[in-house]
């Protein structure tokens, strides 16, 4: 091997070494973005599960209040029907008073703004929890797409080192930009793109 060929090999090795450093830097940056999207995705997933449990609990409480209200109203209606056959005025007055108490209780079961535990308030709170759950799920899906783009980008950038095909590094860079776009959509406008 001549001196000229040795110089060419050295220049080629130096060029490949610099190119590999750039590819390694690209891989490191994409891996950083992957870590962010995975962390955001896990947080959104956890929040969606939490909000789903909250909504389920609120709907169960709503059903219990509705059942109680129905029982109290039915009892009140039954007692009102028996007023006509009662002869004792004192018992009749006591039953009228009890019927009024049942009506107040039924009204309280329907709406209790002070505590937020009337069936109307419970339904509203459950719908808010469902909305928050849906928002978190939308975010989660975008972060998952971003993570997939970053992972594929890392694989392609790694393949660039092995194959020497610089086009793979460019595709990896485009996938990283795509991943960043989906991360941004998840953060700022999760309902802008409908994935599921």
C-alpha angles and dihedrals in degrees: 000000000000129000090252092056091047090053090050092051091048092050090047092049091048091049091048091048092053091045091050090051089054091049091048089052090050090051091049093050093047089048089053091052089047090055091052094048092047091050093048091046093051091049092049091047092051091047092050091052091048092049091047091054090047092051091048091050092048092049090050090051089047090054092048091051091047092051092048091049091050092050092048092047092048091049090048091050091048091050092048089055091053092053091082094059096046116105101182110088094202092052089045091053091047091050092048088053091049091049089054090050090051091050090052090048092049090049090049091051088053097047129010107158094170093066100020089231102112115112091252092053092043091053090050092049091047091052090050090051090049090051091050089048092051091048091051091048091051090051091047093053092051092049090050092053089047091051091051091051091050093048093050089046091055091050093050093046089051089050088054090064092051099041101030089225104144090192088073090058090052091051089048089053091050090050089051090053089048090051091050090051092053091046089053091048089051091050101042110018112016094165095050094087118035111212102166 
